């Protein structure tokens, strides 16, 4: 499956769009599940938010589907010092086997 990447002016617009598409679960609340079993997750959408002047404002919003069928979102910082362990795993998933190149 090809990952769809979008650019929006705000994180909230990306989250609203994903919610309309049925991505209603907040994976940030249970990010250790992603860390423990990354093979259970498939990224279907990526929304990248870039701050106008502060690189610290950059974020990535993922639309994720779990092998259980649950669909939801995960939001992480884009700067190297703001990426959580689960966020790094999701970045690795997007680049694995050239899926997002």
Helices and strands as residue ranges (DSSP letters): E 4-7, H 11-20, E 25-26, G 27-30, H 31-36, G 38-40, E 41-49, G 55-57, E 59-66, E 71-77, G 80-82, H 85-95, G 96-98
